[in-house]
């Protein structure tokens, strides 16, 4: 299940980057299609939910994985909503970036004394 979640998150990443690649090839009409951010929202949300269920199923859900999944979801939603023209969506990107910084600062393993 986690493998499919990863594939869905990669699909969201491709849907986020593909319009910019199409702009390079001068396909302006295709790159401005609002279907790309919508696909990114759907794939990213489904991927994070699948990873969440996989972590719950294997009893591996902890604060670090929850922060990482939340940050991935907020970055995908912030980028997609900003592309769709939703006002103040850049703050979701900011929150996602700050959550990634918090995730990096939290130690992964506890030291035994």
C-alpha positions in Angstrom: 0.0 0.0 0.0 2.9 2.4 0.8 4.4 1.6 -2.7 1.2 2.9 -4.3 1.2 5.9 -2.1 4.7 6.7 -3.3 3.6 6.3 -6.9 0.6 8.6 -6.3 2.9 11.3 -4.7 5.3 11.0 -7.7 2.3 11.4 -10.0 1.4 14.6 -8.2 5.0 15.8 -8.6 4.8 15.0 -12.3 1.5 16.9 -12.6 3.1 19.8 -10.9 6.2 20.0 -13.1 4.7 19.0 -16.5 3.1 22.4 -17.3 6.5 24.0 -17.0 8.1 21.4 -19.2 5.4 22.0 -21.8 6.1 25.7 -21.7 9.6 24.9 -22.7 8.3 23.2 -25.8 5.9 26.2 -26.5 2.7 24.2 -25.8 1.0 27.2 -24.1 -2.6 26.0 -24.5 -1.9 22.6 -23.0 0.2 23.9 -20.1 -2.5 26.4 -19.0 -5.0 23.6 -18.6 -6.4 23.6 -15.0 -6.5 19.8 -15.1 -2.8 19.6 -14.0 -3.3 21.2 -10.6 -6.5 19.2 -10.0 -4.7 16.0 -10.8 -1.9 17.0 -8.5 -4.4 17.6 -5.7 -6.0 14.2 -6.3 -2.8 12.2 -6.6 -1.1 13.9 -3.7 -4.1 13.5 -1.4 -4.5 9.9 -2.3 -0.8 9.2 -1.9 -0.6 10.7 1.6 -3.8 8.9 2.7 -2.4 5.6 1.4 0.9 6.2 3.3 -1.1 7.1 6.4 -3.2 3.9 6.3 0.0 1.9 5.7 1.6 3.4 8.7 -1.5 2.7 10.8 -1.7 -0.8 9.5 2.0 -1.6 10.4 1.7 0.3 13.7 4.6 2.6 12.6 2.9 5.9 12.9 4.9 8.3 15.0 5.2 12.1 15.2 8.0 12.3 12.7 6.1 10.4 10.0 3.0 12.4 10.7 4.9 15.7 10.3 6.5 14.5 7.1 3.1 13.4 5.6 1.5 16.7 6.7 4.3 18.7 5.1 4.1 16.9 1.8 0.3 17.3 1.7 0.5 21.1 2.5 3.2 21.7 -0.1 1.2 19.8 -2.8 -2.0 21.6 -1.9 -0.3 25.0 -1.6 1.4 24.7 -5.0 -1.7 23.4 -6.7 -4.1 26.0 -5.2 -1.6 28.8 -6.0 -1.6 27.6 -9.6 -5.4 27.6 -9.6 -5.3 31.2 -8.5 -6.7 30.8 -5.0 -5.7 33.8 -2.9 -3.3 33.4 0.0 -2.4 29.8 -1.1 1.3 30.7 -0.8 0.9 30.5 3.0 0.2 26.7 2.6 3.6 26.5 0.9 5.2 28.4 3.7 3.6 26.1 6.3 4.7 23.0 4.4 8.3 24.3 4.2 8.3 25.1 7.9 7.0 21.7 8.7 9.9 20.2 6.6 12.3 22.3 8.6 10.8 21.0 11.9 10.9 17.4 10.6 14.6 17.8 9.8 15.3 19.3 13.3 13.5 16.5 15.2 16.0 13.6 15.9 15.1 10.3 14.2 16.2 8.0 17.0 16.4 8.5 20.8 19.8 8.0 22.4 19.9 5.6 25.3 21.7 6.8 28.4 
